[in-house]
């Protein structure tokens, strides 16, 4: 069976944009045309590939088709560029965790943009869960915490992000002073990023050897998360690049001196003979080399 390239393009646009109306605006056609193309694609396959909703999502069959459609689209753009000798803008969907975006990853995007006309579509997702975006075809590449390759993908080690358990001196005096640490930590409020964020609880288990469930504030944005810890709303795990100046200035103290959590990161991308995907991988490795710790625990190129 051969797929209609217009139908595949429409299918990808619906899932990228989240609705038939938004896909219509992207492709400069009517919503009715979008609907007709999707219905024709589903009729040809004999299966529903788009769950109509807000946002529109791929069905299980649609996820398999989405992986194929993205690969075809990427390779088609590169083949046309090679024949014409011109380079069209390429849409690059990737998944990256919030702390990487906040620290070391953006320079990789800038690096690639100097040599390629790339249009990034960044999905922010916890590194423990970002591999799912590769499995369902949402992205071409992702920063993950899993060294096991998703089927059809390559894995490249990037380095480690180190997190320190920080709080304000005032918070530490109020919640931690005068008590055994395990008892204090069982009651002291914490700040988490969202329900997927387990760093604080990993630190609690590492320090106390117990499964504790203290009160938690969920703040799913990097800057407000750091600010919540900085003003004393709770203690939280802060990347060492940000933690160092705070500790040196006395604005923060460690909740558990000498304790930390290292999170290994990996770059996973589809196995495609793609010039832009190879260039993106090279840019990501350069950025990781400058901004992450090596397996030996030392930062790589930090002054």
C-alpha positions in Angstrom: 0.0 0.0 0.0 1.2 3.5 -0.9 0.3 6.5 1.1 -0.9 9.8 -0.4 1.7 12.4 0.5 -0.9 15.2 0.9 -2.9 13.0 3.3 0.2 12.2 5.4 1.1 15.9 5.5 -2.4 16.8 6.7 -2.3 14.0 9.3 1.0 15.3 10.8 -0.3 18.9 10.7 -3.5 17.9 12.7 -1.4 16.2 15.4 1.2 19.0 15.6 -1.3 21.8 15.7 -3.9 19.9 17.9 -7.0 20.6 15.8 -8.4 20.5 12.3 -8.9 24.3 12.3 -5.3 25.0 13.3 -4.0 22.4 10.7 -6.1 24.2 8.1 -4.4 27.5 8.9 -1.0 25.9 8.7 -1.7 24.4 5.3 -3.7 27.3 3.9 -6.8 25.2 3.2 -10.3 25.0 4.6 -11.1 22.9 7.7 -13.5 20.9 5.5 -10.5 20.0 3.2 -8.6 18.8 6.3 -11.5 16.7 7.4 -12.0 15.1 4.0 -8.3 14.2 3.7 -8.3 12.6 7.2 -11.4 10.6 6.4 -9.9 9.5 3.1 -6.8 8.3 4.9 -8.8 6.4 7.5 -11.0 4.9 4.8 -7.9 3.7 2.9 -6.4 2.2 6.1 -9.6 0.8 7.4 -8.8 2.3 10.8 -9.3 5.5 12.8 -5.9 7.3 13.1 -7.0 10.6 14.8 -9.0 10.9 18.0 -11.1 14.0 17.6 -10.8 16.1 20.7 -9.0 19.1 22.2 -6.3 18.5 21.4 -6.6 16.0 18.6 -4.4 12.9 19.3 -3.2 9.8 17.4 -4.8 6.5 18.0 -2.6 3.4 18.5 -2.7 2.9 14.7 -2.1 6.6 14.2 1.0 6.5 16.3 2.6 3.9 14.0 1.6 6.0 11.0 2.9 9.1 12.6 6.4 7.7 12.9 6.4 6.7 9.2 5.0 10.1 8.2 7.6 12.1 10.0 10.4 10.0 8.6 9.0 10.4 5.1 8.6 14.2 5.5 12.2 14.7 6.8 13.8 12.6 4.0 11.6 14.2 1.3 12.7 17.7 2.3 16.3 16.7 2.2 16.0 14.8 -1.1 14.2 17.8 -2.7 17.0 20.1 -1.4 19.7 17.9 -2.8 18.0 17.9 -6.3 17.2 21.6 -6.4 20.3 22.8 -4.7 18.2 24.8 -2.3 17.4 24.2 1.4 13.8 24.5 2.6 12.9 25.1 6.2 12.7 21.8 8.1 10.4 21.3 11.1 12.2 19.5 13.9 10.0 18.1 16.7 12.1 17.2 19.8 11.4 16.4 23.5 13.5 18.0 26.2 13.2 18.1 30.0 12.6 21.5 31.7 16.0 21.7 33.5 18.0 20.9 30.3 16.1 23.7 28.5 16.8 26.0 31.4 20.5 25.2 31.5 22.5 23.7 28.6 20.2 22.7 25.7 19.3 26.0 24.0 22.8 26.6 22.8 22.5 23.4 20.7 19.4 24.8 19.0 21.3 28.0 18.3 24.3 26.1 17.0 22.1 24.2 14.5 20.3 27.3 13.4 23.6 28.8 12.2 24.0 26.1 9.5 20.4 24.8 8.8 17.0 26.5 8.3 15.4 24.5 11.2 12.1 25.2 12.8 12.0 23.6 16.3 8.9 22.3 17.9 9.9 21.6 21.5 7.9 19.3 23.7 8.8 19.8 27.4 8.7 16.5 29.2 10.4 14.9 32.2 13.5 13.0 31.2 12.0 9.8 32.7 9.0 10.0 30.4 10.3 11.7 27.2 11.1 8.4 25.4 7.3 7.9 25.1 7.3 10.8 22.6 9.7 8.8 20.4 7.6 5.6 20.7 4.4 7.3 19.6 6.0 9.3 16.7 5.6 12.8 18.2 9.3 13.7 18.0 12.4 12.8 16.0 14.7 13.0 19.0 14.6 13.4 22.8 16.7 13.9 25.9 15.9 10.9 28.1 17.1 9.3 31.3 16.7 5.8 29.8 19.8 4.2 28.2 17.7 1.5 26.6 17.0 2.5 23.0 13.4 2.9 21.8 12.8 0.5 18.9 14.3 2.1 15.7 16.4 4.7 17.7 20.0 5.3 18.5 21.2 6.3 22.0 24.1 8.5 22.8 25.3 9.2 26.4 25.3 13.0 27.2 26.5 13.3 30.8 24.9 13.9 34.1 22.9 16.7 35.8 23.6 17.0 39.5 20.9 18.2 41.9 21.4 19.5 45.4 18.7 19.6 48.2 18.4 23.3 49.0 16.4 25.5 51.4 16.7 29.0 52.8 18.5 29.3 56.2 15.2 30.5 57.7 13.4 27.4 56.4 16.1 25.1 57.8 15.9 26.8 61.2 12.1 26.5 61.3 11.7 22.9 60.0 14.9 21.0 60.5 16.7 22.4 63.6 16.5 20.5 66.8 15.1 17.2 65.4 16.6 14.0 64.0 16.8 14.6 60.2 14.5 11.7 59.2 11.8 13.0 61.6 12.2 16.5 60.4 12.1 15.6 56.7 8.9 13.6 57.2 7.1 16.9 58.1 9.1 19.6 56.2 7.3 20.8 53.1 8.9 20.2 49.7 8.6 21.8 46.3 8.1 19.4 43.3 7.8 20.3 39.6 4.8 18.1 38.9 3.5 14.6 39.8 6.3 13.1 37.6 9.0 14.8 39.5 10.5 12.2 41.9 13.9 13.8 42.7 12.9 15.1 46.1 11.5 11.7 47.1 14.7 10.0 45.8 16.7 12.2 48.0 14.5 11.4 51.0 15.0 7.7 50.5 18.7 8.2 50.0 19.1 10.1 53.3 16.5 8.4 55.5 16.2 4.9 54.0 12.5 5.3 54.5 9.6 6.1 52.2 8.4 9.5 53.3 5.5 11.6 52.0 5.9 15.1 53.3 3.6 18.0 52.3 4.3 19.0 48.7 3.8 22.1 46.6 3.6 21.4 42.8 5.0 24.2 40.7 5.4 23.1 37.0 7.6 25.9 35.7 11.4 26.2 36.2 11.7 29.9 37.2 8.7 29.8 39.7 10.0 26.5 41.1 13.4 28.0 41.9 11.7 31.1 43.3 9.5 29.0 45.6 12.6 27.4 47.1 14.4 30.7 47.2 11.6 32.4 49.3 11.3 29.4 51.6 8.0 27.8 50.5 9.7 24.4 50.8 13.0 22.7 50.0 13.7 21.4 46.6 16.3 19.8 44.3 18.2 22.5 42.4 20.7 22.0 39.6 24.3 22.5 40.8 24.9 25.3 38.2 22.3 27.3 40.0 22.9 26.0 43.5 26.6 27.0 43.7 26.2 30.8 43.7 23.3 30.5 46.2 25.3 28.4 48.6 28.4 30.6 48.3 26.3 33.7 49.0 24.7 32.1 52.0 21.2 32.6 50.5 20.7 28.8 50.6 21.8 25.9 52.7 21.9 22.2 52.0 19.0 20.2 53.6 21.3 17.1 53.7 25.0 18.3 53.4 27.1 16.1 51.1 24.0 14.4 49.6 22.9 14.9 46.0 21.2 13.1 43.1 22.9 12.6 39.7 20.6 12.1 36.7 22.3 10.6 33.7 21.0 11.9 30.4 20.9 10.4 26.9 20.1 11.6 23.5 17.9 9.3 21.5 17.0 9.8 17.9 15.6 7.8 15.0 17.9 5.8 12.9 17.7 7.8 9.7 20.3 8.8 7.1 19.5 12.5 7.6 21.9 15.4 7.4 19.9 17.7 9.6 19.4 15.0 12.3 23.1 14.2 12.3 23.9 17.9 12.5 21.4 18.3 15.4 23.0 15.4 17.2 26.5 16.9 16.8 25.2 20.2 18.2 23.6 18.5 21.2 26.8 16.7 22.0 28.8 19.9 21.9 26.3 21.6 24.2 26.3 18.7 26.6 30.1 18.6 26.6 30.0 22.3 27.8 27.2 22.0 30.2 26.9 18.6 31.8 29.1 16.5 34.1 31.1 13.5 32.9 30.6 10.1 34.3 33.6 10.9 36.6 31.5 13.6 38.1 33.4 16.6 36.9 31.8 19.4 34.8 33.3 19.2 31.3 34.2 22.6 29.9 32.9 24.9 32.6 35.3 27.7 33.5 
